[in-house]
Amino acid sequence: MTIRLNYLMLVLYCGLIYWLSDQHKLPSPHLFDNEDKLQHFLAYLLMGALAWQAFAHWRLPRIRLFMLSVAFCGLYGWSDEWHQSFVAGRHSGFADWLADFLGGLLAGGIGWYRSQCVRFN
């Protein structure tokens, strides 16, 4: 059941990001310049954690699990930016994708670190 739940959480979260990207404008207060980069980073940090949890069931070596999780976030971030380029009122850009990628990269690094500290039987 845990395996299915991990996959379901990842798929639902990807669906949420897709739905949010499809909105003309997101209801968020403007607190500081480039605040959207932080939002991208945090969103993909969570996605990276969910991807690590889902892909960990494949019993891959840590380096492959790391690369797969980061690649998943990077590719999904790229497809999300491409999708936003077609939505009126939204823009896409390299800096947004970079924030997505870096969030996934940090999540992969945290997953790597935690997998070294905790041994699963």
Residue frames relative to the residue before (quaternion, step in Angstrom):
aa qw qx qy qz dx dy dz
M 1.0000 0.0000 0.0000 0.0000 0.00 0.00 0.00
T 0.6285 0.5522 -0.3398 0.4297 3.58 1.00 -0.79
I 0.6186 0.5476 -0.3479 0.4431 3.58 0.99 -0.79
R 0.6860 0.4787 -0.2828 0.4692 3.58 0.82 -0.96
L 0.6419 0.5247 -0.3207 0.4581 3.57 1.01 -0.79
N 0.6445 0.5148 -0.3234 0.4637 3.60 0.98 -0.79
Y 0.6611 0.4851 -0.3042 0.4849 3.58 0.97 -0.82
L 0.6420 0.5304 -0.3190 0.4525 3.57 0.97 -0.87
M 0.6541 0.5104 -0.3180 0.4588 3.58 0.92 -0.87
L 0.6514 0.5073 -0.3158 0.4675 3.60 0.97 -0.81
V 0.6737 0.4902 -0.2966 0.4667 3.59 0.88 -0.92
L 0.6657 0.4916 -0.3106 0.4677 3.61 0.91 -0.84
Y 0.6457 0.5097 -0.3256 0.4661 3.59 0.99 -0.76
C 0.6293 0.5104 -0.3309 0.4836 3.60 1.01 -0.76
G 0.6380 0.5195 -0.3182 0.4711 3.58 1.04 -0.75
L 0.6309 0.5222 -0.3290 0.4701 3.58 1.02 -0.76
I 0.6559 0.4923 -0.3179 0.4758 3.59 0.91 -0.84
Y 0.6273 0.5231 -0.3389 0.4669 3.59 0.98 -0.78
W 0.6693 0.4983 -0.3044 0.4594 3.59 0.88 -0.93
L 0.6558 0.4997 -0.3153 0.4700 3.60 0.92 -0.84
S 0.6564 0.5140 -0.3066 0.4592 3.59 1.01 -0.77
D 0.6594 0.5197 -0.2970 0.4548 3.56 1.19 -0.51
Q 0.5542 0.6053 -0.3927 0.4151 3.59 1.28 -0.11
H 0.5571 -0.6223 0.4382 0.3322 3.57 -1.10 0.74
K 0.7851 -0.0476 0.0721 0.6133 3.53 1.04 -0.83
L 0.3270 -0.7436 0.5496 0.1952 3.54 -0.99 0.82
P 0.4292 -0.7116 0.4908 0.2617 3.59 -0.95 0.82
S 0.3643 0.7044 -0.5409 0.2804 3.58 0.13 1.25
P 0.4779 -0.6729 0.4773 0.3015 3.57 -0.96 0.81
H 0.4007 -0.6891 0.5448 0.2603 3.56 -1.13 0.61
L 0.0880 -0.8378 0.5388 0.0033 3.57 -0.26 1.28
F 0.7913 -0.0777 0.0782 0.6013 3.59 1.08 -0.73
D 0.6510 -0.5152 0.3842 0.4040 3.56 -1.27 0.36
N 0.8461 0.1388 -0.1455 0.4936 3.54 -1.13 0.79
E 0.2324 0.7939 -0.5226 0.2064 3.55 1.13 0.61
D 0.5944 0.5821 -0.3667 0.4163 3.60 1.12 -0.59
K 0.5910 0.5591 -0.3751 0.4443 3.61 1.12 -0.53
L 0.6371 0.5060 -0.3217 0.4844 3.58 1.03 -0.75
Q 0.6357 0.5215 -0.3275 0.4655 3.58 1.01 -0.78
H 0.6328 0.5127 -0.3244 0.4812 3.59 0.99 -0.83
F 0.6557 0.5294 -0.3096 0.4404 3.57 0.86 -0.99
L 0.7040 0.4668 -0.2697 0.4624 3.58 0.80 -1.00
A 0.6300 0.5366 -0.3355 0.4500 3.58 1.02 -0.79
Y 0.7382 0.4027 -0.2347 0.4877 3.58 0.91 -0.87
L 0.5079 0.5857 -0.4260 0.4663 3.57 1.26 -0.16
L 0.6672 0.4736 -0.2883 0.4974 3.57 0.96 -0.87
M 0.6414 0.5157 -0.3352 0.4586 3.59 0.94 -0.81
G 0.6437 0.5271 -0.3225 0.4515 3.58 0.99 -0.80
A 0.6394 0.5116 -0.3207 0.4761 3.57 1.03 -0.77
L 0.6612 0.4918 -0.3040 0.4780 3.58 0.97 -0.83
A 0.6366 0.5179 -0.3262 0.4691 3.59 1.02 -0.77
W 0.6309 0.5261 -0.3382 0.4591 3.59 0.93 -0.84
Q 0.6663 0.5070 -0.3023 0.4555 3.59 0.88 -0.95
A 0.6862 0.4812 -0.2916 0.4609 3.58 0.90 -0.88
F 0.7329 0.4320 -0.2422 0.4664 3.57 0.85 -0.95
A 0.5203 0.6464 -0.4156 0.3726 3.61 1.20 -0.34
H 0.5929 0.5866 -0.3614 0.4167 3.59 1.17 -0.48
W 0.5883 0.5871 -0.3675 0.4173 3.59 1.23 -0.28
R 0.3254 -0.7789 0.4756 0.2474 3.59 1.30 -0.18
L 0.2452 0.7676 -0.5399 0.2433 3.56 0.91 0.98
P 0.5806 -0.5137 0.4613 0.4315 3.58 -1.22 0.26
R 0.6575 -0.5544 0.3366 0.3835 3.58 -1.09 0.73
I 0.6521 0.5231 -0.3374 0.4328 3.61 0.89 -0.83
R 0.6730 0.4794 -0.2992 0.4772 3.59 0.99 -0.76
L 0.6225 0.5256 -0.3336 0.4742 3.55 1.05 -0.74
F 0.6231 0.5330 -0.3184 0.4757 3.57 1.04 -0.83
M 0.7017 0.4702 -0.2735 0.4601 3.58 0.77 -1.06
L 0.6500 0.5190 -0.3197 0.4538 3.59 0.98 -0.80
S 0.6673 0.5000 -0.3035 0.4610 3.59 0.90 -0.89
V 0.6740 0.4804 -0.2921 0.4791 3.58 0.93 -0.92
A 0.6515 0.5092 -0.3172 0.4644 3.59 0.95 -0.84
F 0.6178 0.5425 -0.3445 0.4531 3.59 0.99 -0.79
C 0.6822 0.4776 -0.2873 0.4732 3.59 0.86 -0.96
G 0.6596 0.5173 -0.3091 0.4492 3.57 0.94 -0.85
L 0.6917 0.4645 -0.2774 0.4784 3.57 0.92 -0.89
Y 0.6496 0.4915 -0.3292 0.4776 3.58 0.98 -0.76
G 0.6244 0.5343 -0.3307 0.4640 3.58 1.05 -0.76
W 0.6459 0.5072 -0.3194 0.4728 3.58 0.98 -0.83
S 0.6772 0.4776 -0.3044 0.4696 3.60 0.88 -0.88
D 0.6206 0.5374 -0.3340 0.4632 3.58 1.11 -0.67
E 0.6509 0.4946 -0.3152 0.4821 3.60 0.96 -0.79
W 0.6315 0.5155 -0.3311 0.4753 3.58 1.00 -0.77
H 0.6367 0.5264 -0.3163 0.4663 3.59 0.98 -0.88
Q 0.6701 0.5085 -0.3028 0.4480 3.61 0.90 -0.89
S 0.5917 0.5890 -0.3751 0.4028 3.59 1.09 -0.54
F 0.6901 0.4536 -0.2701 0.4950 3.59 1.25 -0.33
V 0.6076 0.5607 -0.3459 0.4436 3.59 1.28 -0.16
A 0.4475 -0.6976 0.4927 0.2651 3.57 -0.74 1.09
G 0.7947 0.2824 -0.2248 0.4880 3.56 -0.94 0.89
R 0.6870 0.4196 -0.2788 0.5236 3.60 1.26 -0.11
H 0.1650 -0.7629 0.6114 0.1299 3.53 -1.22 0.35
S 0.2274 -0.7427 0.6085 0.1628 3.52 -1.24 0.39
G 0.0714 0.8159 -0.5706 0.0607 3.52 -1.11 0.54
F 0.6677 -0.5144 0.3723 0.3885 3.49 -1.32 0.41
A 0.6407 0.5368 -0.3358 0.4342 3.60 0.94 -0.82
D 0.6290 0.5172 -0.3337 0.4748 3.60 1.04 -0.70
W 0.6585 0.4945 -0.3078 0.4765 3.56 0.95 -0.89
L 0.6356 0.5338 -0.3333 0.4472 3.58 0.97 -0.81
A 0.6343 0.5111 -0.3237 0.4813 3.59 1.01 -0.78
D 0.6138 0.5355 -0.3377 0.4717 3.60 1.04 -0.77
F 0.6871 0.5002 -0.2737 0.4503 3.54 0.82 -1.08
L 0.6793 0.4919 -0.2972 0.4564 3.58 0.89 -0.91
G 0.6060 0.5354 -0.3524 0.4711 3.60 1.09 -0.62
G 0.6666 0.4839 -0.2902 0.4871 3.57 0.97 -0.86
L 0.6275 0.5416 -0.3266 0.4541 3.57 1.06 -0.76
L 0.6610 0.4870 -0.3111 0.4787 3.59 0.92 -0.84
A 0.6369 0.5194 -0.3323 0.4628 3.59 0.96 -0.81
G 0.6436 0.5116 -0.3174 0.4725 3.58 1.00 -0.80
G 0.6485 0.5165 -0.3113 0.4645 3.57 1.01 -0.80
I 0.6439 0.4991 -0.3172 0.4855 3.56 1.01 -0.79
G 0.6407 0.5179 -0.3214 0.4670 3.60 0.97 -0.82
W 0.6273 0.5346 -0.3207 0.4667 3.57 1.02 -0.86
Y 0.6782 0.4978 -0.2851 0.4593 3.56 0.84 -1.03
R 0.6835 0.4883 -0.2903 0.4583 3.56 0.85 -0.96
S 0.6542 0.5147 -0.3241 0.4496 3.59 1.01 -0.74
Q 0.6305 0.5077 -0.3372 0.4807 3.60 1.18 -0.41
C 0.6914 0.4863 -0.2680 0.4622 3.57 1.10 -0.74
V 0.7665 0.2832 -0.1388 0.5595 3.56 1.07 -0.74
R 0.1879 -0.7778 0.5916 0.0985 3.55 -0.78 1.01
F 0.2176 -0.7761 0.5826 0.1045 3.54 -0.79 1.09
N 0.2826 -0.7567 0.5654 0.1669 3.59 -0.99 0.79
